[in-house]
Structures are given as C-alpha cells and as structure tokens.
C-alpha cells in the first residue's frame, strides 16, 4: 500500500491507496478540491464538514447525471454492440466504487 498526501480545502490528508494508484488518487483529490474551493467561494466557510458534504453531493449529482445520460444513450442507440455499452457502465461503476472507497479513507483520516 502506498501513502499519498492530498489537500482538500487547504488541509492536508494522508491517504492510503494501492501501489500504482497514487497519480489517480491525486487526480481525484484535485478534482474534489476544485469543487470544494468553488463552493467555499460561493458559500463562504460554512464549516468543513458541511462544505465537504455539499461538495460530495455535488459530485454525486454529476455522477447521477452521467449515468442518466448513458442510460438515455443506451436506450436510443441500437447501433452500439452490447459489449461497448456494458463497458461504459462497468467503467462508471468502477469509478463510483473508487470514489466511495477514497471518501471512506479520507473520512477515517
């Protein structure tokens, strides 16, 4: 297991991840931090727990919207083979699981 230091809302966290996933974890943390920073600008410092919760809900909303769009695409696109369509769903599910796992690790830190 590798240990990575990430920063969210100007606060450093040490998070464990599988070897070789350090870059991906930094990328995800950067994406999340940009959302936190944007919400903090809009709402002010409303408390870290609340800010993180609202950010997580915002990112989940993006995920759900992507899932909806994929479902709409799958329903309307008979030209794609089942393997291609299923692959997109598996990628999203895998990404969602990684985000959930990382959120748990950050929460424990």
N, CA, C and O atoms as a Tinker XYZ file with bonds, in Angstrom:
   436  protein
     1  N      0.841000   -1.180000    0.000000    73     2
     2  CA     0.000000    0.000000    0.000000    64     1     3
     3  C      0.888000    1.246000    0.000000    63     2     4     5
     4  O      1.904000    1.315000    0.691000    81     3
     5  N      0.473000    2.205000   -0.786000    73     3     6
     6  CA     1.189000    3.476000   -0.871000    64     5     7
     7  C      0.445000    4.516000   -0.040000    63     6     8     9
     8  O     -0.764000    4.414000    0.172000    81     7
     9  N      1.178000    5.506000    0.420000    73     7    10
    10  CA     0.575000    6.613000    1.158000    64     9    11
    11  C      0.762000    7.878000    0.337000    63    10    12    13
    12  O      1.858000    8.170000   -0.141000    81    11
    13  N     -0.326000    8.621000    0.183000    73    11    14
    14  CA    -0.312000    9.842000   -0.609000    64    13    15
    15  C     -0.829000   10.973000    0.262000    63    14    16    17
    16  O     -1.793000   10.807000    1.010000    81    15
    17  N     -0.185000   12.115000    0.158000    73    15    18
    18  CA    -0.701000   13.297000    0.844000    64    17    19
    19  C     -1.499000   14.110000   -0.162000    63    18    20    21
    20  O     -0.987000   14.509000   -1.208000    81    19
    21  N     -2.757000   14.347000    0.171000    73    19    22
    22  CA    -3.625000   15.150000   -0.683000    64    21    23
    23  C     -4.060000   16.380000    0.110000    63    22    24    25
    24  O     -3.971000   16.405000    1.337000    81    23
    25  N     -4.524000   17.383000   -0.599000    73    23    26
    26  CA    -5.000000   18.604000    0.043000    64    25    27
    27  C     -6.421000   18.874000   -0.409000    63    26    28    29
    28  O     -6.723000   18.890000   -1.602000    81    27
    29  N     -7.290000   19.085000    0.573000    73    27    30
    30  CA    -8.679000   19.446000    0.309000    64    29    31
    31  C     -9.012000   20.620000    1.213000    63    30    32    33
    32  O     -8.856000   20.543000    2.432000    81    31
    33  N     -9.467000   21.697000    0.611000    73    31    34
    34  CA    -9.819000   22.915000    1.345000    64    33    35
    35  C     -8.645000   23.403000    2.191000    63    34    36    37
    36  O     -8.798000   23.781000    3.353000    81    35
    37  N     -7.476000   23.380000    1.570000    73    35    38
    38  CA    -6.235000   23.862000    2.190000    64    37    39
    39  C     -5.827000   23.049000    3.416000    63    38    40    41
    40  O     -5.070000   23.533000    4.258000    81    39
    41  N     -6.319000   21.828000    3.518000    73    39    42
    42  CA    -5.965000   20.946000    4.629000    64    41    43
    43  C     -5.368000   19.669000    4.061000    63    42    44    45
    44  O     -5.929000   19.061000    3.149000    81    43
    45  N     -4.222000   19.266000    4.610000    73    43    46
    46  CA    -3.524000   18.082000    4.102000    64    45    47
    47  C     -4.061000   16.821000    4.785000    63    46    48    49
    48  O     -4.336000   16.809000    5.985000    81    47
    49  N     -4.200000   15.766000    3.985000    73    47    50
    50  CA    -4.632000   14.460000    4.471000    64    49    51
    51  C     -3.665000   13.415000    3.925000    63    50    52    53
    52  O     -3.245000   13.490000    2.770000    81    51
    53  N     -3.323000   12.459000    4.748000    73    51    54
    54  CA    -2.539000   11.320000    4.282000    64    53    55
    55  C     -3.512000   10.170000    4.069000    63    54    56    57
    56  O     -4.257000    9.783000    4.970000    81    55
    57  N     -3.486000    9.632000    2.850000    73    55    58
    58  CA    -4.447000    8.612000    2.458000    64    57    59
    59  C     -3.688000    7.427000    1.870000    63    58    60    61
    60  O     -2.730000    7.600000    1.117000    81    59
    61  N     -4.125000    6.239000    2.218000    73    59    62
    62  CA    -3.518000    5.024000    1.680000    64    61    63
    63  C     -4.242000    4.652000    0.378000    63    62    64    65
    64  O     -5.438000    4.893000    0.218000    81    63
    65  N     -3.484000    4.064000   -0.533000    73    63    66
    66  CA    -4.062000    3.565000   -1.776000    64    65    67
    67  C     -3.215000    2.403000   -2.271000    63    66    68    69
    68  O     -2.102000    2.186000   -1.791000    81    67
    69  N     -3.736000    1.670000   -3.215000    73    67    70
    70  CA    -2.984000    0.576000   -3.811000    64    69    71
    71  C     -1.763000    1.134000   -4.526000    63    70    72    73
    72  O     -1.800000    2.231000   -5.084000    81    71
    73  N     -0.686000    0.365000   -4.501000    73    71    74
    74  CA     0.514000    0.767000   -5.227000    64    73    75
    75  C      0.155000    1.012000   -6.694000    63    74    76    77
    76  O     -0.594000    0.246000   -7.300000    81    75
    77  N      0.694000    2.076000   -7.239000    73    75    78
    78  CA     0.437000    2.420000   -8.630000    64    77    79
    79  C     -0.773000    3.318000   -8.830000    63    78    80    81
    80  O     -0.992000    3.812000   -9.936000    81    79
    81  N     -1.564000    3.541000   -7.784000    73    79    82
    82  CA    -2.768000    4.368000   -7.892000    64    81    83
    83  C     -2.560000    5.786000   -7.356000    63    82    84    85
    84  O     -3.511000    6.560000   -7.248000    81    83
    85  N     -1.327000    6.115000   -7.028000    73    83    86
    86  CA    -1.045000    7.422000   -6.434000    64    85    87
    87  C     -1.464000    8.575000   -7.348000    63    86    88    89
    88  O     -2.095000    9.532000   -6.899000    81    87
    89  N     -1.117000    8.481000   -8.607000    73    87    90
    90  CA    -1.466000    9.543000   -9.556000    64    89    91
    91  C     -2.963000    9.697000   -9.695000    63    90    92    93
    92  O     -3.481000   10.813000   -9.739000    81    91
    93  N     -3.654000    8.583000   -9.762000    73    91    94
    94  CA    -5.119000    8.616000   -9.884000    64    93    95
    95  C     -5.734000    9.248000   -8.642000    63    94    96    97
    96  O     -6.660000   10.053000   -8.746000    81    95
    97  N     -5.228000    8.890000   -7.477000    73    95    98
    98  CA    -5.742000    9.461000   -6.238000    64    97    99
    99  C     -5.512000   10.965000   -6.197000    63    98   100   101
   100  O     -6.397000   11.717000   -5.789000    81    99
   101  N     -4.340000   11.404000   -6.612000    73    99   102
   102  CA    -4.072000   12.851000   -6.665000    64   101   103
   103  C     -5.015000   13.554000   -7.641000    63   102   104   105
   104  O     -5.507000   14.648000   -7.368000    81   103
   105  N     -5.257000   12.910000   -8.776000    73   103   106
   106  CA    -6.169000   13.478000   -9.773000    64   105   107
   107  C     -7.580000   13.619000   -9.191000    63   106   108   109
   108  O     -8.213000   14.664000   -9.339000    81   107
   109  N     -8.062000   12.574000   -8.536000    73   107   110
   110  CA    -9.400000   12.622000   -7.937000    64   109   111
   111  C     -9.473000   13.663000   -6.823000    63   110   112   113
   112  O    -10.456000   14.395000   -6.715000    81   111
   113  N     -8.436000   13.724000   -6.002000    73   111   114
   114  CA    -8.413000   14.706000   -4.914000    64   113   115
   115  C     -8.394000   16.126000   -5.473000    63   114   116   117
   116  O     -9.057000   17.015000   -4.938000    81   115
   117  N     -7.642000   16.339000   -6.543000    73   115   118
   118  CA    -7.612000   17.660000   -7.167000    64   117   119
   119  C     -8.973000   18.059000   -7.704000    63   118   120   121
   120  O     -9.400000   19.204000   -7.557000    81   119
   121  N     -9.649000   17.108000   -8.329000    73   119   122
   122  CA   -10.996000   17.359000   -8.859000    64   121   123
   123  C    -11.945000   17.728000   -7.718000    63   122   124   125
   124  O    -12.701000   18.695000   -7.809000    81   123
   125  N    -11.889000   16.938000   -6.644000    73   123   126
   126  CA   -12.751000   17.194000   -5.490000    64   125   127
   127  C    -12.421000   18.538000   -4.852000    63   126   128   129
   128  O    -13.322000   19.299000   -4.500000    81   127
   129  N    -11.128000   18.831000   -4.703000    73   127   130
   130  CA   -10.711000   20.092000   -4.092000    64   129   131
   131  C    -11.182000   21.292000   -4.914000    63   130   132   133
   132  O    -11.569000   22.316000   -4.349000    81   131
   133  N    -11.152000   21.174000   -6.237000    73   131   134
   134  CA   -11.645000   22.287000   -7.068000    64   133   135
   135  C    -13.130000   22.543000   -6.782000    63   134   136   137
   136  O    -13.564000   23.693000   -6.735000    81   135
   137  N    -13.900000   21.479000   -6.594000    73   135   138
   138  CA   -15.314000   21.648000   -6.249000    64   137   139
   139  C    -15.468000   22.277000   -4.861000    63   138   140   141
   140  O    -16.290000   23.174000   -4.670000    81   139
   141  N    -14.680000   21.808000   -3.898000    73   139   142
   142  CA   -14.730000   22.380000   -2.543000    64   141   143
   143  C    -14.399000   23.868000   -2.592000    63   142   144   145
   144  O    -15.093000   24.686000   -1.987000    81   143
   145  N    -13.339000   24.211000   -3.313000    73   143   146
   146  CA   -12.902000   25.603000   -3.423000    64   145   147
   147  C    -13.993000   26.471000   -4.041000    63   146   148   149
   148  O    -14.257000   27.578000   -3.572000    81   147
   149  N    -14.621000   25.963000   -5.090000    73   147   150
   150  CA   -15.692000   26.713000   -5.751000    64   149   151
   151  C    -16.866000   26.950000   -4.798000    63   150   152   153
   152  O    -17.377000   28.066000   -4.701000    81   151
   153  N    -17.286000   25.899000   -4.100000    73   151   154
   154  CA   -18.393000   26.063000   -3.152000    64   153   155
   155  C    -18.009000   26.998000   -2.006000    63   154   156   157
   156  O    -18.835000   27.791000   -1.552000    81   155
   157  N    -16.774000   26.914000   -1.539000    73   155   158
   158  CA   -16.330000   27.803000   -0.460000    64   157   159
   159  C    -16.382000   29.258000   -0.909000    63   158   160   161
   160  O    -16.744000   30.144000   -0.135000    81   159
   161  N    -16.011000   29.497000   -2.180000    73   159   162
   162  CA   -16.102000   30.864000   -2.717000    64   161   163
   163  C    -17.551000   31.338000   -2.748000    63   162   164   165
   164  O    -17.848000   32.485000   -2.412000    81   163
   165  N    -18.443000   30.446000   -3.155000    73   163   166
   166  CA   -19.855000   30.819000   -3.281000    64   165   167
   167  C    -20.556000   30.948000   -1.933000    63   166   168   169
   168  O    -21.371000   31.850000   -1.738000    81   167
   169  N    -20.239000   30.045000   -1.000000    73   167   170
   170  CA   -20.984000   29.983000    0.259000    64   169   171
   171  C    -20.220000   30.526000    1.462000    63   170   172   173
   172  O    -20.801000   30.751000    2.523000    81   171
   173  N    -18.926000   30.733000    1.295000    73   171   174
   174  CA   -18.099000   31.107000    2.437000    64   173   175
   175  C    -17.713000   29.860000    3.211000    63   174   176   177
   176  O    -18.119000   28.753000    2.857000    81   175
   177  N    -16.936000   30.035000    4.257000    73   175   178
   178  CA   -16.528000   28.894000    5.077000    64   177   179
   179  C    -17.674000   28.574000    6.029000    63   178   180   181
   180  O    -17.799000   29.186000    7.090000    81   179
   181  N    -18.495000   27.626000    5.648000    73   179   182
   182  CA   -19.692000   27.249000    6.405000    64   181   183
   183  C    -19.425000   26.080000    7.346000    63   182   184   185
   184  O    -20.357000   25.457000    7.854000    81   183
   185  N    -18.186000   25.798000    7.566000    73   183   186
   186  CA   -17.806000   24.640000    8.374000    64   185   187
   187  C    -17.327000   23.547000    7.439000    63   186   188   189
   188  O    -17.950000   23.263000    6.416000    81   187
   189  N    -16.212000   22.942000    7.805000    73   187   190
   190  CA   -15.593000   21.976000    6.902000    64   189   191
   191  C    -16.486000   20.770000    6.627000    63   190   192   193
   192  O    -16.605000   20.340000    5.480000    81   191
   193  N    -17.105000   20.227000    7.649000    73   191   194
   194  CA   -17.941000   19.040000    7.446000    64   193   195
   195  C    -19.091000   19.356000    6.486000    63   194   196   197
   196  O    -19.394000   18.570000    5.588000    81   195
   197  N    -19.709000   20.481000    6.681000    73   195   198
   198  CA   -20.824000   20.881000    5.814000    64   197   199
   199  C    -20.359000   21.133000    4.381000    63   198   200   201
   200  O    -21.027000   20.750000    3.421000    81   199
   201  N    -19.214000   21.777000    4.258000    73   199   202
   202  CA   -18.654000   22.077000    2.947000    64   201   203
   203  C    -18.304000   20.785000    2.199000    63   202   204   205
   204  O    -18.582000   20.661000    1.006000    81   203
   205  N    -17.699000   19.834000    2.898000    73   203   206
   206  CA   -17.349000   18.554000    2.290000    64   205   207
   207  C    -18.615000   17.796000    1.905000    63   206   208   209
   208  O    -18.669000   17.198000    0.830000    81   207
   209  N    -19.630000   17.810000    2.763000    73   207   210
   210  CA   -20.895000   17.137000    2.456000    64   209   211
   211  C    -21.535000   17.726000    1.208000    63   210   212   213
   212  O    -21.948000   16.986000    0.316000    81   211
   213  N    -21.621000   19.041000    1.136000    73   211   214
   214  CA   -22.226000   19.684000   -0.035000    64   213   215
   215  C    -21.427000   19.394000   -1.299000    63   214   216   217
   216  O    -22.000000   19.216000   -2.374000    81   215
   217  N    -20.117000   19.349000   -1.170000    73   215   218
   218  CA   -19.278000   19.023000   -2.324000    64   217   219
   219  C    -19.519000   17.590000   -2.760000    63   218   220   221
   220  O    -19.654000   17.319000   -3.953000    81   219
   221  N    -19.575000   16.668000   -1.803000    73   219   222
   222  CA   -19.828000   15.261000   -2.135000    64   221   223
   223  C    -21.181000   15.118000   -2.846000    63   222   224   225
   224  O    -21.298000   14.367000   -3.814000    81   223
   225  N    -22.178000   15.826000   -2.373000    73   223   226
   226  CA   -23.489000   15.776000   -3.027000    64   225   227
   227  C    -23.431000   16.344000   -4.441000    63   226   228   229
   228  O    -24.090000   15.831000   -5.345000    81   227
   229  N    -22.646000   17.400000   -4.633000    73   227   230
   230  CA   -22.484000   17.980000   -5.963000    64   229   231
   231  C    -21.828000   16.987000   -6.913000    63   230   232   233
   232  O    -22.271000   16.822000   -8.050000    81   231
   233  N    -20.772000   16.327000   -6.447000    73   231   234
   234  CA   -20.076000   15.349000   -7.279000    64   233   235
   235  C    -20.992000   14.152000   -7.556000    63   234   236   237
   236  O    -20.997000   13.626000   -8.669000    81   235
   237  N    -21.767000   13.718000   -6.552000    73   235   238
   238  CA   -22.734000   12.632000   -6.767000    64   237   239
   239  C    -23.787000   13.036000   -7.800000    63   238   240   241
   240  O    -24.209000   12.218000   -8.617000    81   239
   241  N    -24.201000   14.286000   -7.756000    73   239   242
   242  CA   -25.163000   14.774000   -8.742000    64   241   243
   243  C    -24.583000   14.664000  -10.149000    63   242   244   245
   244  O    -25.276000   14.258000  -11.082000    81   243
   245  N    -23.309000   15.028000  -10.297000    73   243   246
   246  CA   -22.644000   14.881000  -11.597000    64   245   247
   247  C    -22.631000   13.414000  -12.038000    63   246   248   249
   248  O    -22.912000   13.098000  -13.194000    81   247
   249  N    -22.301000   12.533000  -11.101000    73   247   250
   250  CA   -22.261000   11.108000  -11.410000    64   249   251
   251  C    -23.631000   10.609000  -11.855000    63   250   252   253
   252  O    -23.742000    9.904000  -12.858000    81   251
   253  N    -24.665000   10.972000  -11.117000    73   251   254
   254  CA   -26.013000   10.535000  -11.476000    64   253   255
   255  C    -26.429000   11.074000  -12.837000    63   254   256   257
   256  O    -27.069000   10.370000  -13.619000    81   255
   257  N    -26.067000   12.322000  -13.121000    73   255   258
   258  CA   -26.384000   12.901000  -14.431000    64   257   259
   259  C    -25.665000   12.133000  -15.530000    63   258   260   261
   260  O    -26.252000   11.870000  -16.579000    81   259
   261  N    -24.422000   11.772000  -15.314000    73   259   262
   262  CA   -23.683000   10.976000  -16.305000    64   261   263
   263  C    -24.344000    9.623000  -16.505000    63   262   264   265
   264  O    -24.482000    9.154000  -17.634000    81   263
   265  N    -24.747000    9.003000  -15.416000    73   263   266
   266  CA   -25.437000    7.708000  -15.524000    64   265   267
   267  C    -26.735000    7.838000  -16.313000    63   266   268   269
   268  O    -27.065000    6.987000  -17.139000    81   267
   269  N    -27.468000    8.922000  -16.045000    73   267   270
   270  CA   -28.729000    9.132000  -16.759000    64   269   271
   271  C    -28.473000    9.303000  -18.255000    63   270   272   273
   272  O    -29.186000    8.742000  -19.088000    81   271
   273  N    -27.451000   10.082000  -18.579000    73   271   274
   274  CA   -27.123000   10.303000  -19.986000    64   273   275
   275  C    -26.712000    9.004000  -20.668000    63   274   276   277
   276  O    -27.081000    8.753000  -21.816000    81   275
   277  N    -25.954000    8.189000  -19.963000    73   275   278
   278  CA   -25.554000    6.900000  -20.536000    64   277   279
   279  C    -26.778000    6.020000  -20.744000    63   278   280   281
   280  O    -26.900000    5.361000  -21.776000    81   279
   281  N    -27.685000    6.004000  -19.772000    73   279   282
   282  CA   -28.905000    5.212000  -19.907000    64   281   283
   283  C    -29.722000    5.703000  -21.098000    63   282   284   285
   284  O    -30.235000    4.897000  -21.874000    81   283
   285  N    -29.846000    7.027000  -21.247000    73   283   286
   286  CA   -30.562000    7.581000  -22.395000    64   285   287
   287  C    -29.887000    7.176000  -23.691000    63   286   288   289
   288  O    -30.550000    6.830000  -24.669000    81   287
   289  N    -28.572000    7.222000  -23.691000    73   287   290
   290  CA   -27.806000    6.846000  -24.877000    64   289   291
   291  C    -27.997000    5.367000  -25.197000    63   290   292   293
   292  O    -28.179000    4.990000  -26.355000    81   291
   293  N    -27.952000    4.533000  -24.154000    73   291   294
   294  CA   -28.118000    3.092000  -24.353000    64   293   295
   295  C    -29.501000    2.770000  -24.930000    63   294   296   297
   296  O    -29.631000    1.909000  -25.799000    81   295
   297  N    -30.512000    3.455000  -24.450000    73   295   298
   298  CA   -31.870000    3.216000  -24.929000    64   297   299
   299  C    -32.044000    3.624000  -26.389000    63   298   300   301
   300  O    -32.795000    2.994000  -27.134000    81   299
   301  N    -31.351000    4.670000  -26.784000    73   299   302
   302  CA   -31.554000    5.202000  -28.120000    64   301   303
   303  C    -30.512000    4.789000  -29.136000    63   302   304   305
   304  O    -30.557000    5.250000  -30.277000    81   303
   305  N    -29.581000    3.940000  -28.760000    73   303   306
   306  CA   -28.504000    3.611000  -29.690000    64   305   307
   307  C    -28.401000    2.117000  -29.916000    63   306   308   309
   308  O    -27.645000    1.428000  -29.230000    81   307
   309  N    -29.130000    1.638000  -30.838000    73   307   310
   310  CA   -29.063000    0.227000  -31.167000    64   309   311
   311  C    -27.840000   -0.097000  -32.011000    63   310   312   313
   312  O    -27.514000   -1.269000  -32.204000    81   311
   313  N    -27.158000    0.927000  -32.518000    73   311   314
   314  CA   -26.008000    0.694000  -33.378000    64   313   315
   315  C    -24.799000    0.184000  -32.589000    63   314   316   317
   316  O    -23.922000   -0.472000  -33.150000    81   315
   317  N    -24.753000    0.486000  -31.290000    73   315   318
   318  CA   -23.632000    0.015000  -30.479000    64   317   319
   319  C    -23.870000   -1.422000  -30.040000    63   318   320   321
   320  O    -24.995000   -1.819000  -29.739000    81   319
   321  N    -22.795000   -2.188000  -30.011000    73   319   322
   322  CA   -22.936000   -3.567000  -29.562000    64   321   323
   323  C    -23.005000   -3.603000  -28.034000    63   322   324   325
   324  O    -22.591000   -2.658000  -27.363000    81   323
   325  N    -23.524000   -4.682000  -27.507000    73   323   326
   326  CA   -23.737000   -4.823000  -26.067000    64   325   327
   327  C    -22.428000   -4.736000  -25.288000    63   326   328   329
   328  O    -22.417000   -4.238000  -24.163000    81   327
   329  N    -21.347000   -5.203000  -25.856000    73   327   330
   330  CA   -20.060000   -5.170000  -25.166000    64   329   331
   331  C    -19.605000   -3.727000  -24.940000    63   330   332   333
   332  O    -19.097000   -3.403000  -23.866000    81   331
   333  N    -19.781000   -2.866000  -25.931000    73   331   334
   334  CA   -19.404000   -1.456000  -25.801000    64   333   335
   335  C    -20.276000   -0.762000  -24.770000    63   334   336   337
   336  O    -19.775000   -0.031000  -23.915000    81   335
   337  N    -21.558000   -0.987000  -24.850000    73   335   338
   338  CA   -22.494000   -0.363000  -23.916000    64   337   339
   339  C    -22.219000   -0.836000  -22.500000    63   338   340   341
   340  O    -22.169000   -0.024000  -21.576000    81   339
   341  N    -22.040000   -2.134000  -22.316000    73   339   342
   342  CA   -21.756000   -2.672000  -20.990000    64   341   343
   343  C    -20.446000   -2.168000  -20.435000    63   342   344   345
   344  O    -20.312000   -1.957000  -19.230000    81   343
   345  N    -19.478000   -1.973000  -21.316000    73   343   346
   346  CA   -18.171000   -1.475000  -20.879000    64   345   347
   347  C    -18.274000   -0.099000  -20.253000    63   346   348   349
   348  O    -17.631000    0.177000  -19.241000    81   347
   349  N    -19.077000    0.763000  -20.849000    73   347   350
   350  CA   -19.243000    2.112000  -20.299000    64   349   351
   351  C    -19.852000    2.047000  -18.903000    63   350   352   353
   352  O    -19.426000    2.764000  -17.997000    81   351
   353  N    -20.834000    1.198000  -18.739000    73   351   354
   354  CA   -21.456000    1.037000  -17.422000    64   353   355
   355  C    -20.475000    0.510000  -16.390000    63   354   356   357
   356  O    -20.471000    0.955000  -15.242000    81   355
   357  N    -19.641000   -0.443000  -16.800000    73   355   358
   358  CA   -18.647000   -1.010000  -15.870000    64   357   359
   359  C    -17.618000    0.040000  -15.466000    63   358   360   361
   360  O    -17.185000    0.076000  -14.314000    81   359
   361  N    -17.227000    0.891000  -16.408000    73   359   362
   362  CA   -16.262000    1.948000  -16.095000    64   361   363
   363  C    -16.854000    2.904000  -15.064000    63   362   364   365
   364  O    -16.173000    3.279000  -14.110000    81   363
   365  N    -18.085000    3.293000  -15.240000    73   363   366
   366  CA   -18.731000    4.217000  -14.300000    64   365   367
   367  C    -18.881000    3.567000  -12.934000    63   366   368   369
   368  O    -18.610000    4.203000  -11.916000    81   367
   369  N    -19.309000    2.309000  -12.897000    73   367   370
   370  CA   -19.450000    1.606000  -11.627000    64   369   371
   371  C    -18.110000    1.505000  -10.905000    63   370   372   373
   372  O    -18.032000    1.719000   -9.695000    81   371
   373  N    -17.060000    1.179000  -11.649000    73   371   374
   374  CA   -15.722000    1.073000  -11.046000    64   373   375
   375  C    -15.274000    2.422000  -10.497000    63   374   376   377
   376  O    -14.717000    2.493000   -9.402000    81   375
   377  N    -15.516000    3.490000  -11.250000    73   375   378
   378  CA   -15.140000    4.833000  -10.794000    64   377   379
   379  C    -15.921000    5.201000   -9.537000    63   378   380   381
   380  O    -15.359000    5.765000   -8.599000    81   379
   381  N    -17.195000    4.890000   -9.517000    73   379   382
   382  CA   -18.013000    5.200000   -8.348000    64   381   383
   383  C    -17.508000    4.450000   -7.120000    63   382   384   385
   384  O    -17.463000    5.016000   -6.028000    81   383
   385  N    -17.129000    3.194000   -7.284000    73   383   386
   386  CA   -16.606000    2.416000   -6.164000    64   385   387
   387  C    -15.291000    2.995000   -5.659000    63   386   388   389
   388  O    -15.056000    3.050000   -4.452000    81   387
   389  N    -14.424000    3.431000   -6.593000    73   387   390
   390  CA   -13.155000    4.024000   -6.175000    64   389   391
   391  C    -13.389000    5.321000   -5.407000    63   390   392   393
   392  O    -12.734000    5.569000   -4.394000    81   391
   393  N    -14.316000    6.147000   -5.882000    73   391   394
   394  CA   -14.619000    7.404000   -5.196000    64   393   395
   395  C    -15.167000    7.123000   -3.802000    63   394   396   397
   396  O    -14.775000    7.778000   -2.836000    81   395
   397  N    -16.073000    6.151000   -3.691000    73   395   398
   398  CA   -16.637000    5.801000   -2.391000    64   397   399
   399  C    -15.546000    5.298000   -1.448000    63   398   400   401
   400  O    -15.519000    5.680000   -0.278000    81   399
   401  N    -14.654000    4.452000   -1.940000    73   399   402
   402  CA   -13.563000    3.914000   -1.118000    64   401   403
   403  C    -12.644000    5.039000   -0.650000    63   402   404   405
   404  O    -12.235000    5.069000    0.511000    81   403
   405  N    -12.322000    5.961000   -1.552000    73   403   406
   406  CA   -11.445000    7.063000   -1.183000    64   405   407
   407  C    -12.122000    7.988000   -0.189000    63   406   408   409
   408  O    -11.472000    8.509000    0.717000    81   407
   409  N    -13.424000    8.197000   -0.349000    73   407   410
   410  CA   -14.165000    9.047000    0.595000    64   409   411
   411  C    -14.129000    8.435000    1.979000    63   410   412   413
   412  O    -13.992000    9.153000    2.970000    81   411
   413  N    -14.250000    7.117000    2.065000    73   411   414
   414  CA   -14.168000    6.439000    3.352000    64   413   415
   415  C    -12.785000    6.607000    3.964000    63   414   416   417
   416  O    -12.663000    6.835000    5.168000    81   415
   417  N    -11.742000    6.498000    3.143000    73   415   418
   418  CA   -10.382000    6.642000    3.651000    64   417   419
   419  C    -10.142000    8.059000    4.138000    63   418   420   421
   420  O     -9.511000    8.255000    5.177000    81   419
   421  N    -10.633000    9.053000    3.407000    73   419   422
   422  CA   -10.471000   10.449000    3.813000    64   421   423
   423  C    -11.243000   10.700000    5.105000    63   422   424   425
   424  O    -10.770000   11.406000    5.996000    81   423
   425  N    -12.421000   10.123000    5.196000    73   423   426
   426  CA   -13.241000   10.300000    6.382000    64   425   427
   427  C    -12.554000    9.722000    7.621000    63   426   428   429
   428  O    -12.657000   10.284000    8.711000    81   427
   429  N    -11.852000    8.594000    7.450000    73   427   430
   430  CA   -11.154000    7.975000    8.575000    64   429   431
   431  C     -9.890000    8.729000    8.960000    63   430   432   433
   432  O     -9.414000    8.620000   10.090000    81   431
   433  N     -9.342000    9.501000    8.007000    73   431   434
   434  CA    -8.059000   10.192000    8.268000    64   433   435
   435  C     -8.214000   11.343000    9.223000    63   434   436
   436  O     -7.235000   12.018000    9.540000    81   435
